[in-house]
Amino acid sequence: MKLDVAFTPHGIAATELHGRAVFVIDTLRATSTMCTALAAGARAIIPAASTEDAIRIAQNLENADVLLAGERNTARIDGFALGNSPREMTPAVVGGKTLVMTTTNGTGALLATQGASVVYLASPLNLALAAARARELVSETRSLLILCAGRESSFALEDAYTAGRLLFEALGRRWIRRGLNDAAQVGLDLVRRYGHRWDRPLERSRAGRELIRHGLGDDLLAVAAESTLSVLPLYAERRVTLPALAGVTVPA
């Protein structure tokens, strides 16, 4: 069995991704926001590496149903319709829309998964469904990689804790160490430390403290609503969709 956690996509080798199932986590806030947007009826989300890339993709789509979304250092990007808050992703705003999105950390993590056999998005909001699929994959393939977005190529407490929760559920809530890399063991240790209380790792993390400082503390409450969304977004062919939904063609 080979169950790995990577605390950041920085420096991850192609061999670690090749042919493996990957779950990408950016708890605060990209994967939480994307899960919420798709649950609210968004058609697809296209991750972009930069603000300029996002604008170019949106222009090339030439579709009135395209919205630009994203942030840099917590704040919404100037000129974008949406930021990176799950509270913005309401059916009235995103229903039937394609979002072109770029964020400080999360979209880069998605773009770093080239070579994986399948890529899912996980967050506290869809933990139950993500964990059920992770258990199936562990049973079928004995291999799994949980990729945290991290923060500016560094460790992020909230992502590591979420990875630990997902791994704990994937292991059938058993404290197994065999086959786990060091980062996976640290994730499980965080679950032992914080239990099932999302408020502590979210509020104590650097990202959580910055959101509170910028008046976005309600985003922590929104993200902490464990397993309230029955969606498991799939990232494939440069877009994030729900498997039953038709995608869009992404311009080269």
N, C-alpha and C positions, 0 to 999 in steps of 0.2 A: 504494500500500500504506500502511495506517495501523495500526501496531502500537504500542500504548501501555502503559506501566506507570504505575500510581498508587501512591505509597508509603503512602497512607492514604486512607480514604473521606472524610475531613474536607474539605469544600468541593468535592467532586466534583459537577460540573454534570449535570443530567438529560440534557442533550444529548450528553454524553460516553458515556452508558450506552444511550441509546435505540437499540433495534434491533441492538445489538451482542452478540457472544458474549463472555462474561466468565469468567475463572478467578479464584476467590477463594483467597487464600493466608493462612493464619495458622500458620506453621511450628511455633511454640512457644506454644500447642499445639493450638488448636481444630480446624483442618482435619485435622491429623494424627490427633487423637483421633476425629473423626467418621469418617474413612476406616477406622480400626481397628475402630470399633464396628460399622459396616456390614459389614465383612469378617468380623466375628465373629458375624454373624447378627441384628444389630439390625434391626427392621422399618423404622423411620424415626426421624429426629431433627428436632425442631421447635425452631428457634432463637427465643429470647425476648430482649427488649430489657433486661429487668431481673429481679431476683430476684422481685419481686412479680408481674410478668407471667408468669414461669415457673410460679409456684405457682398462679396463676389458670387458666392453660391446663391444667395437670395436673389440677386439681380439676374443670374442666369436661369433661374427657375421661371421667372416671368409669370408669376401666379399671384393673384390677389389674395389667395388663402395662405400666404407665407408670412410668418412673423419672425423678426429677429429677437433673440433672447440672449441674455448673458450678463456677466459681471467681470470686473477686475477689482481685486482687493475689496470685495464685499459690495461695492457700489454698482448699480446698473450702468451699463455702457451708454454714453451719450448718443442719442438718436435711436436707440433700440426700443422696441415696443414693450419689452418685458425684461425683468432682471433674472435672478436665479433664486426666487423664493417659491416654495410650494404653495404659499397662500395666494399667489398671483394666478395660479393655474386652475381657473374655474371653467366650467363648461361654457359659460357665456363668452369667455375670452378666447379659449383655445379649441373649443369643439369644432372638429372638421378641418383644423389648421395643420399646416406643416411648420414646425419650428426649426429654424437654423440657429444653433446655440453654441456659444463659446464661453468657457469659464476659466478661472485661474488654474484649477487643477483637474477637475473631473473629466472634461472633454479630452484633455490630453491623455488621460489614462485609457479611455476608450480607444483612441487612435493608436495607442501603443500595443494593442492586442493582436496585431497582424500575425497570422500563422496559427492561431488557436482554432480548435475544431468547432467550438460554439462559445458564444459570449453572452452572458446574462447580466442584468443590472440588479443589484440588491441594495436594500436600505432597511432601516427599522420598519418602514411602512409596509413592506411586502415580505417581511422576514419569514412568515409561516410558509408561503408559497415557494419562496426561494430555497428555504431549508428542505422542503419536501423534494424539490428537484435535485438539490445537492445530495440528499440521501440516496436517491435513485442512481445518480452518477457514481457515487462511491461504491455502491453495490455492484454496478455494471462494469465499471472500468478500473476501480481501485486507484483512481487518480483524480486530483482536483487542484486548481490554483485559484486562490482568492487574492485579487489584486486591489490594493488600496490606492486611492489617488494620492493620499498624503497631503502635505502642505509644502509647496515650494521645494519639492524633491526631498522632503524630510518627513520624519515620523509624525503622524497625527493621531492623538489619543482616541478621538471619536471613531475614526476608521478602524483602528486596531481592535477596539472593543466590539464594534459591529462584526468584524471578521471573526472574532472569537465566538460571538453568539451564533453566527451562521455555522461555524465549524462544529461547535458543541451540539447543535441540532442535527447537523449532518452525521455526526458520530452516534446518533441515538441517545444523546444526553449522557454519554459515557466519558469518563476522564481517561481517554486513551492517549498515550504518548508515542507509541510505536508508529513509524512511518511519517511523523510530523517533522517539519523543519523547525529551526529555532524560533522563527517569527510566529509560526502556528502555535507553538507552546506558549509564547508570550501572550498571544491572543486569548488562549484558554485561561492563563493566569489572571488576565484582566477580568474575565467573567467570574472567577473565584473572588476577586477583590470587590467588584461592584455589584455582583449578583445580577438581578434582572431590572435594576433601576437605571433607566436611561438618563434621568436628570443629572446624576453625578458625573458620568464621563462627558456628557454634552456640555454641561455648565463649566466644568473644570478644564476643558480643552481650550487651547489658544483660539481656535476658530469660534467656539461658543462664546468666549469672553469678548471677542471682537464684535460678534453680532449683537450682543447685549449692549456694548458700548455705542454701537451705531443705531440703537433704537429698534433692533430687529430680534429682540428676545423672544417674540411670539413665534418665530421660525423654529426655535428649539422645541416649543410645545407641539408645533405641528409635526415636526420630524419624529418626536418621541411617541407618537400614536401607533404603537406596535401592531403590525399585521392587520391594519384597517383597510388595506388595498389588496384586492385579489387580482393582481396583475404581475406578470413576469416578463418584463421587456427583454427583447432579443436584439442584439447588435449584429448586423450582417449587411454587407454591401454598402457600407458607409451610412447606414441609417439605423435608428432605433425604432422598433415597432412592437406591437403585440402580434404574435405569430399569425393570428387570424385576420389581421388587417393588411390591406394592399399597401405597398410602399410607393415611393416616388423615385424617379430616375435622378440620380445625383450627377450634376455636371462634372466633367473632368477638370 
